[in-house]
Amino acid sequence: HSDGFIVFEIRPLNQEEQVELSRRYWRYVDSSESEEADRRAQQYADRLQAESNLASLTDTPVFLLMTLLLGRTSAEASSRWELHNACVEYLLNVQADRRSVWFEANSVEQWRPANPEERLRAVTALAFRLRPFAESPDLARAADMLPEGWPLERPSGMSLQRLRRGFISWLAGPAALLVERMDGRFEFVHLSIQDFLAAWHLGSANCSL
């Protein structure tokens, strides 16, 4: 390139690549045995043949991963909006609730409200306030980005600051919607997830700019 940049051309995944990535997902992420991973990959290949829009829906690694993740549930998606919605719901409510609410992880407590709607309201507000490409916040700053005064109801003896920081740690732990970098700063696991949540916040009745 004349400006000295290396140019990469990114093309959509073809069906053969999607099937191979699905096989690796089941083998190495889901820890399935080799034969089971092959069987599930073949099931996905069969779905590609049967569902005309599936190949275009999952033609990037992130959307393919979302689809495979939802394979653990009965949820179905025919558009990328539905795919984001189902994936966020799964991560916030199904996957995370299979793990303990309170536990120690690197000496940081993790907490989440029992009400799924409260979880969604808080994380969508965070997504809206955490500007893309700005400096990623540390734990204290990320907690400050949650809705003012949230949560309104809190366990006896628990400070507001402790709960808010616990929720950020929970989002980066069991919920897997945030990632904590090596420098202790937090960001969403993927920009498309953050965009979806920020748009949800803007479209909600509780949105206040």
Secondary structure by P-SEA (a helix, b strand, c coil): ccccbbbbbbbcccaaaaaaaaaaaacccccccaaaaaaaaaaaaaaaaaccccccccccaaaaaaaaaacccccccccaaaaaaaaaaaaacccccccccccccccbbbbbbccaaaaaaaaaaaaaacccccccccaaaaaaaccccccccccccccaaaaaaaaaaaaacccccbbbccccccccccaaaaaaaaaaaaacccccc
